[in-house]
Every structure is written in structure tokens, then in C-alpha cells.
């Protein structure tokens, strides 16, 4: 199962705060973060990397999708 976190339109630090909360609550599920700024992608990537999670980023037009892999994914 994938939990979706949409942080479009939010200014820093709120995207990072929402993703941190999702990671803390997430358990073993993957998290798909929908992002609309490169700065937020960089900041969220830094957070996810610091917590030891695997992730990938894809850009589709002006929207980024950052998939944080859950345990066992």
C-alpha cells in the first residue's frame, strides 16, 4: 500500500514537516510525496536520506513525485 502526501503549494519548512510526520506514522508502507518546487525536493530528499530510506524522484512536467520505499518494497 502507498500513502500519498501532497505538499504542493506549501512553503518551507511545511513540506519537510508533513513528510517527517508521514515517516514517523508510516510503518512499513511506501510514501508517495507530490511536490511542486525543486527546493522542496532537495530538502525532503535530504531528510529521507538522513533517515536511511531508499527513494526515487521522477519529474512529470512541473510536478515531482518522490517515492519513499517502505520496508519490504
NORZIRA-V559995 format. One record per pair of residues at least 12 apart in sequence whose C-alpha atoms are under 7 Angstrom apart, sorted by sequence separation. I is the first residue (numbers start at 0). GAP is how many residues later the second one is. D is the distance in whole Angstrom. If there is no record, write none. Layout:
i->[I:I]
gap->[GAP:GAP]
d->[D:D]
This chain:
i->[54:55:54:53:54:52:53:52:14:2:7:35:1:2:3:4:5:6:7:15:35:0:1:2:3:4:5:6:7:15:34:35:0:1:2:3:4:5:33:34:1:33:34:33:32:33:31:32:31:32:31:30:31:30:29:30:29:29:28:27:28:27]
gap->[12:12:13:14:14:15:15:16:25:26:26:26:27:27:27:27:27:27:27:27:27:28:28:28:28:28:28:28:28:28:28:28:29:29:29:29:29:29:29:29:30:30:30:31:32:32:33:33:34:34:35:36:36:37:38:38:39:40:41:42:42:43]
d->[5:7:4:6:6:7:6:7:7:7:7:6:6:6:6:6:6:6:5:7:5:6:5:5:5:5:5:6:5:6:6:6:7:5:6:6:6:7:7:5:7:6:6:5:6:7:7:5:6:6:5:6:6:5:6:7:5:4:5:5:7:5]
